[in-house]
């Protein structure tokens, strides 16, 4: 992979192509002005039932890059899919956040209404109230078009309509939320992730759309705001890193457990970081037993980095382009456990930051 030049109409656009001259990644360079190696942030949901408490904790959990939370335990309306279908003609919420579909009225060309006063956005509104006057960056995320399209298909919407509706809806909501966050927090840079957990079997023939089409849908969702914010792509499914990078994020967010230290993955990550990309490592698992401290998870991250370095990744870039997060959202935990997980995230982030400032990479230090 190699960098080929700068795009038109911007001061700093790096274009990365593979050896066959196919576009792999584009970054505006904005991430480097907002992010620093060793930052930590959340992934999305928190388990709180009180929105003001959630906002206060979110600002305290990762103060340098606070994450606007969704609160599905407060209300099913804040669950990923339920939140994303707000304002779609022919879709309403049933009990416990289930989707009620009137297929006859589904219209991919109908206007989407982003009602931020809806119960689905209480967590967002509480955070914006609590963060008034903030100048440090904030991060938030929204359901991606592939995941939303598949959810609509499962609810009975025909495939083509499902993905057409999903694309329009995600783009409209992401643009609207970006504008609202800017209006309320005009001095706070934004880091916006598209969340695509439903990419399992992307390369399989049973997947409802072709891999290139899925990549285009994700890329289009990022492109809606990429000139205004730092854009990222999160997926906690087992999917080829090249497919995620090809969508064009400036931040790639993946659980450590989902990254195989293969030569191909190392090559993708090396090229991505060389072009200006950051990797948000989901270093602390959000399923399974809780650990008393971060040592085990730090060791797993350091071992993964060591193997990636052996396959060609630059050790210095791995540290300098690393963010640290929980593996996924925390809605299934309680508030005490969420606080403990973020304590471990901050612990690992501090170790990464220390190494990013050091002159030598020492495994496990």
RORODREN-404962 format. One line per 4 residues: number of its first residue (from 1); their letters; for each residue z, y, x of C-alpha. Coordinates in steps of 0.1 Angstrom, whole numbers, plus 5000, padded with zeros to 4 digits. Last residue first. Layout:
<atoms>
NUM> a> Z,Y,X ~ ...
</atoms>
This chain:
<atoms>
365> xxxx> 5303,4971,5060 ~ 5286,4942,5044 ~ 5255,4944,5066 ~ 5256,4973,5090
361> xxxx> 5227,4998,5088 ~ 5229,5024,5115 ~ 5229,5062,5116 ~ 5254,5066,5088
357> xxxx> 5250,5091,5060 ~ 5232,5065,5037 ~ 5259,5040,5047 ~ 5286,5062,5034
353> xxxx> 5267,5069,5003 ~ 5261,5032,4997 ~ 5298,5026,5002 ~ 5306,5054,4978
349> xxxx> 5282,5040,4952 ~ 5299,5006,4955 ~ 5333,5021,4946 ~ 5318,5043,4919
345> xxxx> 5303,5012,4902 ~ 5336,4994,4906 ~ 5355,5022,4888 ~ 5327,5022,4862
341> xxxx> 5334,4986,4855 ~ 5371,4993,4851 ~ 5365,5022,4827 ~ 5343,4999,4806
337> xxxx> 5370,4972,4806 ~ 5395,4997,4792 ~ 5371,5010,4766 ~ 5363,4975,4753
333> xxxx> 5332,4955,4762 ~ 5301,4946,4741 ~ 5289,4982,4741 ~ 5287,4984,4779
329> xxxx> 5251,4989,4786 ~ 5233,4970,4814 ~ 5237,4960,4851 ~ 5263,4987,4857
325> xxxx> 5248,5015,4879 ~ 5243,5024,4915 ~ 5215,5047,4928 ~ 5196,5039,4960
321> xxxx> 5169,5059,4977 ~ 5188,5067,5009 ~ 5203,5032,5013 ~ 5171,5012,5008
317> xxxx> 5152,5039,5027 ~ 5172,5034,5058 ~ 5168,4996,5057 ~ 5130,4999,5054
313> xxxx> 5117,4969,5035 ~ 5096,4944,5054 ~ 5106,4909,5044 ~ 5137,4908,5066
309> xxxx> 5147,4941,5051 ~ 5145,4926,5016 ~ 5168,4898,5028 ~ 5194,4923,5041
305> xxxx> 5191,4943,5009 ~ 5199,4913,4988 ~ 5229,4904,5010 ~ 5242,4940,5007
301> xxxx> 5239,4939,4969 ~ 5257,4906,4967 ~ 5284,4917,4990 ~ 5289,4949,4970
297> xxxx> 5293,4928,4939 ~ 5319,4906,4954 ~ 5339,4935,4969 ~ 5339,4956,4937
293> xxxx> 5374,4948,4925 ~ 5394,4927,4901 ~ 5363,4909,4888 ~ 5355,4907,4850
289> xxxx> 5342,4874,4838 ~ 5306,4870,4825 ~ 5284,4898,4812 ~ 5282,4934,4824
285> xxxx> 5274,4927,4860 ~ 5281,4954,4886 ~ 5252,4962,4909 ~ 5226,4974,4884
281> xxxx> 5206,4990,4913 ~ 5189,5022,4904 ~ 5160,5023,4928 ~ 5145,5057,4938
277> xxxx> 5108,5065,4943 ~ 5093,5089,4968 ~ 5061,5071,4978 ~ 5079,5052,5006
273> xxxx> 5104,5040,4980 ~ 5077,5025,4958 ~ 5058,5010,4988 ~ 5089,4993,5001
269> xxxx> 5099,4981,4967 ~ 5065,4965,4960 ~ 5063,4949,4995 ~ 5099,4936,4991
265> xxxx> 5090,4921,4957 ~ 5060,4903,4972 ~ 5079,4891,5002 ~ 5106,4876,4979
261> xxxx> 5142,4888,4975 ~ 5143,4880,4938 ~ 5156,4909,4918 ~ 5171,4900,4884
257> xxxx> 5207,4896,4897 ~ 5206,4931,4911 ~ 5200,4945,4877 ~ 5170,4968,4875
253> xxxx> 5164,5006,4872 ~ 5132,5019,4889 ~ 5134,5057,4893 ~ 5103,5079,4897
249> xxxx> 5085,5058,4871 ~ 5048,5052,4871 ~ 5040,5022,4848 ~ 5028,5003,4879
245> xxxx> 5064,5002,4892 ~ 5074,4980,4862 ~ 5045,4956,4865 ~ 5050,4954,4903
241> xxxx> 5086,4944,4897 ~ 5076,4913,4879 ~ 5097,4907,4849 ~ 5130,4889,4843
237> xxxx> 5146,4912,4817 ~ 5172,4939,4824 ~ 5146,4966,4823 ~ 5150,5003,4830
233> xxxx> 5122,5028,4837 ~ 5128,5063,4851 ~ 5115,5098,4847 ~ 5129,5129,4865
229> xxxx> 5123,5157,4841 ~ 5098,5184,4831 ~ 5065,5172,4845 ~ 5073,5136,4835
225> xxxx> 5081,5144,4799 ~ 5053,5128,4778 ~ 5041,5109,4809 ~ 5070,5084,4807
221> xxxx> 5060,5072,4772 ~ 5024,5070,4783 ~ 5033,5048,4813 ~ 5053,5025,4791
217> xxxx> 5023,5020,4768 ~ 4999,5017,4797 ~ 5021,4990,4813 ~ 5021,4971,4780
213> xxxx> 4983,4973,4778 ~ 4979,4960,4813 ~ 5002,4931,4805 ~ 4981,4922,4775
209> xxxx> 4998,4924,4741 ~ 5016,4899,4719 ~ 5031,4879,4748 ~ 5021,4842,4741
205> xxxx> 4997,4843,4771 ~ 5026,4847,4794 ~ 5026,4876,4819 ~ 5051,4897,4799
201> xxxx> 5073,4866,4794 ~ 5104,4887,4791 ~ 5096,4923,4786 ~ 5121,4930,4758
197> xxxx> 5147,4950,4777 ~ 5124,4981,4780 ~ 5145,5012,4783 ~ 5127,5044,4791
193> xxxx> 5149,5065,4814 ~ 5152,5102,4815 ~ 5169,5122,4843 ~ 5175,5158,4832
189> xxxx> 5183,5188,4853 ~ 5212,5209,4839 ~ 5207,5246,4838 ~ 5194,5248,4802
185> xxxx> 5221,5225,4788 ~ 5218,5230,4750 ~ 5182,5240,4749 ~ 5173,5216,4777
181> xxxx> 5191,5187,4759 ~ 5172,5196,4727 ~ 5138,5197,4744 ~ 5143,5164,4761
177> xxxx> 5155,5149,4727 ~ 5123,5161,4710 ~ 5100,5148,4737 ~ 5117,5115,4738
173> xxxx> 5117,5112,4700 ~ 5080,5121,4697 ~ 5068,5098,4725 ~ 5089,5069,4712
169> xxxx> 5077,5073,4676 ~ 5040,5076,4684 ~ 5040,5046,4707 ~ 5061,5025,4683
165> xxxx> 5039,5033,4653 ~ 5008,5022,4672 ~ 5026,4991,4685 ~ 5037,4979,4651
161> xxxx> 5005,4989,4633 ~ 4985,4967,4657 ~ 5010,4938,4654 ~ 5015,4937,4616
157> xxxx> 5050,4949,4606 ~ 5073,4921,4596 ~ 5106,4928,4611 ~ 5097,4907,4642
153> xxxx> 5067,4929,4646 ~ 5088,4960,4644 ~ 5111,4946,4672 ~ 5081,4938,4693
149> xxxx> 5068,4974,4690 ~ 5102,4988,4698 ~ 5105,4968,4730 ~ 5069,4978,4740
145> xxxx> 5074,5014,4731 ~ 5106,5020,4751 ~ 5141,5026,4737 ~ 5156,5058,4750
141> xxxx> 5176,5068,4780 ~ 5199,5095,4792 ~ 5208,5112,4825 ~ 5225,5145,4832
137> xxxx> 5221,5167,4863 ~ 5248,5192,4874 ~ 5247,5226,4859 ~ 5270,5221,4829
133> xxxx> 5277,5251,4807 ~ 5284,5230,4776 ~ 5290,5193,4786 ~ 5315,5185,4758
129> xxxx> 5292,5198,4731 ~ 5262,5181,4746 ~ 5281,5149,4748 ~ 5292,5151,4712
125> xxxx> 5257,5157,4700 ~ 5243,5127,4720 ~ 5270,5103,4707 ~ 5264,5115,4671
121> xxxx> 5227,5107,4674 ~ 5221,5078,4650 ~ 5242,5095,4623 ~ 5213,5119,4619
117> xxxx> 5216,5156,4629 ~ 5191,5149,4657 ~ 5164,5143,4630 ~ 5133,5134,4649
113> xxxx> 5107,5132,4622 ~ 5076,5112,4629 ~ 5043,5123,4613 ~ 5022,5096,4597
109> xxxx> 4993,5083,4618 ~ 5007,5048,4623 ~ 5013,5045,4585 ~ 5038,5020,4572
105> xxxx> 5039,5025,4534 ~ 5027,4990,4524 ~ 5050,4974,4550 ~ 5081,4987,4534
101> xxxx> 5105,4976,4561 ~ 5143,4975,4559 ~ 5157,4972,4594 ~ 5192,4958,4601
97> xxxx> 5218,4983,4614 ~ 5249,4965,4600 ~ 5236,4968,4564 ~ 5202,4982,4560
93> xxxx> 5184,5009,4579 ~ 5152,5025,4568 ~ 5115,5021,4576 ~ 5085,5031,4555
89> xxxx> 5079,5065,4572 ~ 5095,5065,4607 ~ 5121,5093,4611 ~ 5148,5072,4627
85> xxxx> 5133,5040,4641 ~ 5146,5045,4676 ~ 5183,5047,4667 ~ 5182,5014,4648
81> xxxx> 5163,4998,4677 ~ 5188,5007,4704 ~ 5221,5006,4683 ~ 5233,5041,4673
77> xxxx> 5228,5035,4636 ~ 5252,5005,4639 ~ 5280,5031,4640 ~ 5310,5036,4663
73> xxxx> 5303,5003,4679 ~ 5267,5013,4686 ~ 5278,5044,4706 ~ 5249,5058,4726
69> xxxx> 5260,5076,4758 ~ 5247,5106,4777 ~ 5251,5097,4813 ~ 5267,5119,4839
65> xxxx> 5250,5122,4872 ~ 5275,5138,4896 ~ 5305,5131,4873 ~ 5299,5094,4869
61> xxxx> 5328,5080,4848 ~ 5343,5115,4841 ~ 5315,5130,4821 ~ 5310,5097,4802
57> xxxx> 5348,5096,4795 ~ 5348,5130,4779 ~ 5317,5122,4758 ~ 5332,5088,4747
53> xxxx> 5364,5105,4737 ~ 5344,5130,4716 ~ 5324,5102,4700 ~ 5354,5081,4689
49> xxxx> 5344,5045,4685 ~ 5339,5039,4722 ~ 5321,5008,4735 ~ 5296,5027,4756
45> xxxx> 5258,5023,4755 ~ 5233,5036,4780 ~ 5228,5026,4817 ~ 5255,5046,4834
41> xxxx> 5252,5067,4866 ~ 5260,5065,4903 ~ 5248,5086,4932 ~ 5247,5068,4966
37> xxxx> 5214,5082,4977 ~ 5208,5117,4963 ~ 5189,5127,4931 ~ 5177,5160,4918
33> xxxx> 5153,5175,4944 ~ 5142,5140,4956 ~ 5134,5130,4920 ~ 5109,5159,4916
29> xxxx> 5085,5144,4941 ~ 5058,5142,4915 ~ 5055,5105,4918 ~ 5025,5083,4912
25> xxxx> 5025,5045,4915 ~ 5001,5015,4917 ~ 4966,5029,4914 ~ 4941,5003,4926
21> xxxx> 4925,5009,4960 ~ 4923,4972,4966 ~ 4950,4974,4993 ~ 4974,4990,4968
17> xxxx> 4974,5026,4958 ~ 5002,5052,4959 ~ 4996,5088,4948 ~ 5022,5114,4959
13> xxxx> 5024,5146,4939 ~ 5040,5177,4954 ~ 5028,5212,4947 ~ 5012,5205,4914
9> xxxx> 4979,5214,4897 ~ 4958,5187,4912 ~ 4973,5155,4926 ~ 4982,5150,4962
5> xxxx> 4969,5124,4986 ~ 4962,5087,4994 ~ 4996,5071,5000 ~ 4994,5035,5011
1> x> 5000,5000,5000
</atoms>
